[in-house]
Amino acid sequence: MSPAEKTRRLKELLSAAGFCRCGVAVAGPIGRVPYLERWLSSGRAGTMAYLHGHRAFRTDPAKLLDGGRSVVVAAMNYRQREPATPDDGRPRGRVAMYAWGDDYHDVMRRRLDSVVDRFRAEVDETFEARCCVDTAPLLERELAAMAGVGWIGKNTMVLHQDVGSYFFLGEIVTTLELAPDEPVADHCGRCTRCLDACPTGAFPAAYEMDASKCISYLTIEHRGEIAGTFHRAMGDWVFGCDVCQEVCPFNRDTPYTTEFGVGPPGPRPALADIVAWDEDAYRATLKGSATRRAKLPMWKRNAGIAVKNHAAENTGDR
């Protein structure tokens, strides 16, 4: 099979496995390395010290796999309709949509592995492949842009005019020679809705994020106390934040999926339940969910802030 034929077949298999977009980039040095270095040195990674490690892999995915020649980037839609919230009057928090259901790491990794297995059975060629879902030291968004999966928008999310930004990214780094895709054009234009809507002002400029101010970072990645200056802006978010995606015009009419389901803690967990969790309840409730990324003390911290915000809103003390 020629590189173009192999690429076409891989994309067919990925589409059949439930991926909504896929593209190919040459495994090699990525662009914007100077920007990455400036971003890290400026402290915008906050307390995510792990981002300072494995620089060689982050800037050149070919080094992740001996003989790596191509990177296949696949996107899977996670946009869901929010189920009705119980009308019980209990104060509730908000969870980012990507974490409403089954852990995407497990779902996507199984799908990518199955695609590689099927492709091995079809081609008369020995090759190596490594499947990655948000765990390997890869700059996924940069690779997605290089592979034509979408463009990096002003909120630093990967966007595509047909599928918006509510999608996960996974990669197959392989020794196969594949036909690379062309990057797609940026369609953000003059729109600044995402920048204007950010509650904490996490975007110092278009296409730049100060992660140390992002609600997703504060609720999921930051292990210590959250500075009081952010508390009111966090509102009722207890795990992640979708504000910049909610206002994006490209997410207005994108398709929905039921691929990941909706399970505990769900979109609107009761704050009192979170505050009352012990370690056993935490583990039982969040089993099989990506929300386990935040540890029990972080959940309690986040819920405590949301409780205070709810009380302040009801008393008009905002």
N, C-alpha and C positions, 0 to 999 in steps of 0.2 A: 504493500500500500504506500502511496505517496504521502508526504506530510499533509497535504490538503485533504486527502481521503481519510487519513487517520483522524485529523481534526474534526472533519464532518461527522464521522461515526461516533467519536467521543461526545460530541455535542448532542447527537441523537440519543445516546444512552443517558446523558445527564438530564435531558428534557423528559425522557420517559421516567426517570427517577424522581421527578418533581421539582427540578430546578428551573427557575423562571428566566434566568439569564446566565450565559456563560461565554467566556472568551479566553484567549490564549495570549500570553506575553512571553517574550524570550527571557529565560533565566539568566540574569546578569545584573549589573549595577542599576539601581533605580535612580530616578531623577529626584531633585529636591533634597539631596543629602545635606547641603549647606543649611537649608531651612530646618531640617531635623536637628542638626547640631545646635543651631541658635535657639530652637525651641526648648531643647533639654537644658542648655546652659542658662536660660533665662528663668528657670524654675517653674515653667508652666506645666510640668508633669506632676507638680505637687509632691506627695509622698510616695508616688509610684516609682520607687527606686529600681524596680526590675526593668523599666524601660531604658535605663542607662546601660544595661548589660547586653551581651551578644550583639554588639554593633555590627560585626562583620556579616552576620546572618541577616540582620535587618536591612542592611544596605545592599546586599547581594544574595538573593535567594538561591543562586547556584551553589553556594557554599553549604546549604542545608542538606544537600544530597550529592554524594560523589558522582560526578559525571552529569549533573543536572543540566538540562538544556531548555526545558520549557516549563512554564507554570500555567496550569489551567485554573481559572478563577470561576467559581460557580456561585450563583446567588439563589437563595430560597426565600420566597415571600412568607412573611409572618403576620401580615395585616389581618386582624380579626374584628368582628363586630362585638362590641362590649355587651355582655349579658346584663340583664336587669339587676340593679342593686337592691337587696332586701329593704323594704320600707319599714324599718324597725326603729328609726330615729337614732341609731348608734353612730357616733362619729367614726369616720372611716378614712383610711389613707389611700394613696394611689400608687399603683405599681406600673412601671413602664410595660408597654404592650409585649415586648419581646420575651418577657418573663412570665406571661400569663399561664403558659402550659408546659408541655414536656421540655426538658432540657435540650436546647438546640445542639449542644455539643454531641450528645449521644445520637440524636436523630440524623444529623447531617453526616457524622462520621460513618455511621452504618451505610448510608446511601452512597457516599463517595467510595468506600471500600468495595461495595457491591458493583459499582460501575467499573472500577479497576479490574475486579475479578472477571467480569463479563468481557471486558476488552481483551484481557490476557487470553481468554478462551477463543477469541475470534481472530487474533493476529498471529502470524508466524514470525514473531520477533521477540527476542528476550529484552525486557526492559525493567528498570527499577522505578518505583513510585512511592512517594510519601504523601499521605493525606493529612491535611491540617485544618483544624476548625478552632481558630481563636486561641490556640495554646502554644503554637510554635512562634519563635521570634521573627515573624514576618510583618511587613508593613502592608496589611491587607488592602487598605484603601488605595494606596499608591499602585499596587499591583492590579487592582480592579480597574483603575483608570487607564493603566498601560494596556490592559487586555480589552478595553472597549466595553466593559460591563456597564459603565456609566462615567459621569464626570464627578469630580470632587466639588461639592457645592459650597456656598458661602458659609454654611454651618459646619463645614468639614465632613459632612456625610456624603456617601456616594449616592448620586441621583441618576435616574433615567426617566425620560419623559413618559415611558409606557408603564413602568412599575414603581415610580416614586422612589422612596428611600426605606420603606419598611421591609427590609430584607437582610438576611444573614449572608455572610461571605464564608466560603470554604475554598481550599486550594488543593490541587494535586501537583506537587513538584515531581517532575519525571525526567528520565534520561531520554525519552522519546523526542525525536525531532518533529515538531508540529508547526503548522502554519500560523504565525502570529496575526492577531487582529489589530486593526487601527483604532486609536483612541477616538472617542466620540466628542462632539462639540459641546461646550459649556452653554447651557440654555438659561442660566440664572438671570441674565440680563441686568436690568436696573432694580430688580426686586430685592428688598432688604427685610422682608417680613420676619425671617428667622432671627436676624440680628436684633431687630427691634423688640421681639417678643421675649427674648431670654430674660427670665426673672432676676438672674444674678449678674447680668452683664458679662457673661463669660466670653464674649467675642470682642476683643480689642479692635479688630478690623475684619473686613470680609475675608473669608478663607483662612482665618486664624482663630484658634481656640485657646483660651487659658483654662486648661483642664482643672486647675486648682480652684476655680470659681464655679465649675459646672455642677449642677445638682446631681447628675449621675455619678460623677466622681465623689462628691461629698457623701452620698448615701451608700455607695457600693464599694469604693476603693479606699477611702480615707478611714484609717483605723482609730484615730484619736478623737478628741472633742471637736465639734464644729464651731467655728467662730460665730459669736452672737450676731455679727453683722449680716450673716446669711439666713438667720432663722426665719424671719418673716417671709423672705422671698421664696423659701422652700415650700411654703404653703402646706399641702397635705401629701406631698411626695414622700414616700417611705422607702422606695427602691427605684432608682432611676428617674428619668424625666423624658417626656415626649413633646414638650412645648414647641421646640423648633421644628419638629416634624409635623405637628398638628396644624401649623399655620402655613406650611409649604404648599403652594398651588399644585405641585406635581403629585401630591398625595391625595388630592381631592377625589379623583375618580378611579383610583387604582383598584385592582381586583382584591377580593377577600379570599381567605383560605381557612380551612378547618384542620390543616395539617398537624398542628401542634396541640389542639384542644385547649381547654381551659380547666385548670385545676388549682388546688391550694398553693399559695395564698390567694390567687385570683386577682382581678383588677382592683378591687376595693375591700381590702381586709379591714376588719374592725380593729380600731386602735387599742381598745381595752384588751382584746385577745392577745395582741402582740406584747403589750406591757406585762401581761400575766404569764407569758411563756416561760417555762424552764427549759433546760437543755433537751429533755426528752420530747417535750411538745414541739420545740423548734425543729428537731430532727424529723419527727413524725410528720409535721405539717409540710415541711419543705422537701421531703424525699422526692427525688426525681425531678427537681426544679432547679433552674439556673439561679434562683434567688439564694441558694446556699452560698453563693459567692460572698454575701454579707454575713458576718458572724452574728451570733445571738446578741452580744452587747451592742453591735451596730444597729440591729433592728430595733432594739429597745431605745437606743439613743434617738434614732430617726422618728420612732413613734412618739416619744416624749416631746419632741419639737412640734410634731403635727398636732398633738393634743393641746399644747399651749396656743398654737395658731388658731385652732378651732375655737377654743375658749375666748381668745381675743376677738375673733370675728363675731361671735355671738354677743359679746358685750360692747362691741363697737370700739374696742381699744386697739385699733390698727392705724 
